[in-house]
Amino acid sequence: MAHETPPHWDRNMRERLRRGEAAALAELYDRFASLAFGIAQRVLDDEAATGQVTREVFATIWESPDRFDPRQSTMRAWIAGQAHRLAVSRLRQRAAGPETHAQVRDAATAARADYIVTAMPAPLREALELTRFQRQDYRQMAERLGINENEARRRLRLGLQLLSSAARYGAESAEASEAPAHAGEREAR
């Protein structure tokens, strides 16, 4: 279970994330992933969607650590709030029906994936490139990079989790571009 952390831990964690420390993201994930997953699961009752929401929470803090303000809440509360907000958004999207602008969504997803790969820390990007393009497994990758196998698996896991968030963000972008049209339709009724 994810327990409350002292304020100095929260501030230190945000600073480490600002510096792009992949180990900080791994530590944060290990501590709070079960909390985010549990909250999203209660809202969605769908394991695949819950996993996506959990990954999105951590992708958000990785990409924008300044969105968390330790003066306003604890890291635990912020992560719980993000998980709930994203899960509710996913539930609303599910209730609205299928996307009508699939091409826009697909383009947004591809652009987001490109951005995530470009923006991710070099160690994570190298791990993904070695396994994807050079067809190396984590043992070969660990040997080539001069790291232990556990660190190789951790880098792959984090890189893939960040990359998998691209699909969700692409869907949110498409939903946001349609929102004004839906709002106008409601007003006309």
N, C-alpha and C positions, 0 to 999 in steps of 0.2 A: 504494500500500500504506500502511496506517495504521502510523505509527511511534510509538514510545514518546514520551511528552511529559514534560517536567520537572515535578517536584512542584509548583513554584509555578504552572505553567500549569494543572494540574489544580485546585488550590485556587481560583485566579482564575476558572476556568470555572464551578465550582460556585457561587461568589458571584454571578457574572453571571446564571446561571440562576435563582438564588434571587430576584434582583431582577426577573426576568421579561423579560430582554433577548432578544428574538426573534433578534437578530443572533448571539447566543451559541449558540442552538440551531442556527442555520444553519451556523455555523462548525464546531460539533461534528459535525453531520450530514455536512458536506463532508469532514471529516477521517476519520470512522470508519464511515460507512455501508457502505463496501465490505467492511470487516472483519466487521461484523454480518451482512451479506448472505452473505458467503462461508461463515461458520460455519453459519448456518441452512441454506444450500443443501446443505452436506455432510451434514447430519442428515436433511433432509426430501426432497431431490431433487425439489422441486416449486416452480417459480418464483413462483406466486401466493402460496402459503403462506409462502415465504421472504420475499417483499416485505412481507407482513403482519407477520411476526415482526420484521423490520427496523424498520418503523414503530412497533411496540409498544415496542421498546427505547427509541427516542427520545421517544416519548410518556411513558414511565415517568419518564425523567430530567427531562423538562419539567415534569411534574405534581408530582414529588417529588424535587427535586434532593438533598435530604438523605439519600436512600437510598444515594447514593454517598459514601463516607467516604475522603478522600484519605490518611488515616493507615493505612488497611488495604490499599489497592491503588491501582494507577494507573487513570486513566480508561479507558485502552485495555483493561486486564485486566477491569475492571468491565463494560464494554460487551460484551466477548467472552463473559464469564460469563452475562450476561443473555440474550444471543442464544442461547447454547447451552441454557440452562434453558428458555426459551420454546419453542425448536424441539423439544426433547425432550418438553415438555408437549404440544405440538401433535401430535407423532408418537404419543404415548400415546392422545390423544383420538381420533385417526384409527383406531387399532387397536381402540378400545372400541366403535366403531360409531356410528350416527346418534343424535342427541339425541332423547330421548323427551319432553322438556318444552320444546317449541318455543315455546310462549306465554311461558314464563318467560324464556327466552333472548331473545326478541324484546323483551319489556318491559325487560329489563336493558340491552339494546343501545340502545333508545330513551332510557332514563334516562341512560346513559353519554354518549351523543351530546349530550344537552342540557347535561350537566355540562361536557363538554369545550368546547362553544361558549361557555358562560357564563364558564368559567375561563380561556379563552385570552386572550392580550394583546389590547388594543384594536386595534392596527394589523392583526393577523391577522383578527380578527373583522370589522372594517370591510371588509377586502378580500373576505372571503367574502360578506358581506351585499350589497356592491355588485355582485358578479358573479352571485350567486344570485337575489336578490330584485329587483334593479333591472336585471338583464340587461345589465350592462356588461362589455365585454371588458377584458383587462388594460391595454390602451392607454388606454381611457376612464377606467378606475379610477386609473391613474397620473396622468393629467391632473387628475382631480377631487381626488385627495389631495395633489397637488403633489410627487410623487416620480417618480424615473426608472422606465423600463419594466422594467429588471432587478430593481429592488427590488419592483415590483408583482408580477412573476412569482415572486419568492422568497417574498413574503408569501402568495400563493395556494398555492404548493407546501407551505409549512409548515402552513398552516391546514388544507389538505386531508389532509395526512399525519396530523395530530393527530386530525382528525375520523374518518378511516378506522380509527383504532385502536378506536373504540367497538364495532365488530362483534366484534372479538377479545375485548375485555374482557367483553362481554356473554356470550359463549360460555364464558369462564372462570368467570364468576359462576354460570352455570347448572350447569357441571361441579362447582363447589365445593359447591353446594347438594345435589347428588346424592351426593357422596363418602361421607357417613356411612352412607347406605343400602347402598352397595356394600361398604363395610368390614364392615358387619354380615352381609351375605350371605356374604362370604369366611369370616368366623369361624364361621358356622353350618355350613359345609361341612366 
